[in-house]
């Protein structure tokens, strides 16, 4: 099921870039691509126990960014 949707989305993007080229990406086309990616319901399963989907990725990025800022502030305080 998901593989057919992925192939359809890939075909749409390839046909768009074939017609318009990558330099002519209008904002409304970019919005359509972003909305399509955000609405795409995908998930990964880690050992059939933990489900990782597009809601977990921003949490991971936020956590990693917080730790980087904390470490940066510790190093700045030492100097």
Residue pairs with C-beta under 8 A, 6 or more apart in sequence:
2 42
5 40
9 36
9 40
13 33
16 29
20 29
38 54
40 54
41 53
41 54
42 53
42 54
43 51
43 52
43 53
44 51
44 52
44 53
45 51
45 52
46 52
